[in-house]
């Protein structure tokens, strides 16, 4: 069973309350998403640590209800540089 984009966003926001989250359905099939997550919580973390924090927020749904998720994470400072 596929996850809704709103459910992915809700879970991430519950786990990382200060995050700004944008979810994009990459294929329109409800199975392949991109998540853009910007948070002050990521300051001082490596990209791997940032992704681990997002996966933790998803509470084990990655690989189950959520088939594919392309993660793009960063701090507000880094986001302004883009």
C-alpha positions as CSV (number, residue, x, y, z in Angstrom):
1,X,0.0,0.0,0.0
2,X,1.4,3.4,-1.0
3,X,1.8,6.4,1.2
4,X,0.3,9.8,0.6
5,X,2.6,12.8,0.3
6,X,0.8,14.4,3.2
7,X,1.5,11.4,5.5
8,X,5.2,11.6,4.6
9,X,5.2,15.3,5.4
10,X,3.3,14.8,8.7
11,X,5.8,12.1,9.9
12,X,8.8,14.2,9.1
13,X,7.3,17.3,10.8
14,X,6.5,15.2,13.9
15,X,10.1,14.0,14.1
16,X,11.7,17.3,13.1
17,X,9.3,20.0,14.2
18,X,11.2,23.0,12.9
19,X,11.6,21.5,9.4
20,X,10.3,23.0,6.2
21,X,9.2,20.1,4.1
22,X,8.3,19.8,0.5
23,X,7.2,16.5,-1.0
24,X,7.1,15.8,-4.7
25,X,5.5,12.7,-6.3
26,X,8.1,12.0,-8.9
27,X,6.0,9.6,-11.1
28,X,2.5,10.3,-10.1
29,X,2.2,6.8,-8.8
30,X,2.3,7.4,-5.0
31,X,5.4,5.2,-4.7
32,X,8.3,7.4,-5.8
33,X,8.8,10.6,-3.9
34,X,11.4,13.3,-3.4
35,X,11.5,15.0,0.0
36,X,13.1,18.4,0.4
37,X,13.8,19.0,4.1
38,X,15.4,22.1,5.5
39,X,16.0,22.4,9.3
40,X,18.2,24.1,11.8
41,X,18.3,20.7,13.5
42,X,20.8,19.7,10.7
43,X,23.4,22.2,11.7
44,X,26.7,20.5,12.3
45,X,25.5,17.2,10.9
46,X,26.9,15.4,7.9
47,X,24.5,14.6,5.0
48,X,24.3,11.0,6.1
49,X,23.3,12.1,9.7
50,X,20.7,14.4,8.2
51,X,19.2,11.6,6.2
52,X,19.3,9.2,9.2
53,X,17.3,11.8,11.2
54,X,14.7,11.9,8.4
55,X,14.5,8.1,8.1
56,X,14.1,7.9,11.9
57,X,11.1,10.3,11.6
58,X,9.5,8.0,9.1
59,X,9.3,5.3,11.8
60,X,10.3,2.3,9.7
61,X,8.0,3.0,6.8
62,X,10.9,3.3,4.3
63,X,11.0,0.1,2.3
64,X,7.5,-0.8,3.4
65,X,4.7,1.5,2.7
66,X,7.2,4.0,1.2
67,X,8.9,2.4,-1.7
68,X,11.4,5.1,-2.9
69,X,12.3,8.4,-1.5
70,X,15.0,10.8,-2.9
71,X,16.1,12.9,0.0
72,X,17.4,16.5,-0.3
73,X,18.3,17.9,3.1
74,X,20.1,20.9,4.4
75,X,20.2,23.9,6.8
76,X,18.4,27.2,6.1
77,X,21.8,28.7,5.5
78,X,22.7,26.2,2.9
79,X,19.3,26.5,1.3
80,X,19.8,30.2,0.8
81,X,23.1,29.5,-1.1
82,X,21.2,27.4,-3.7
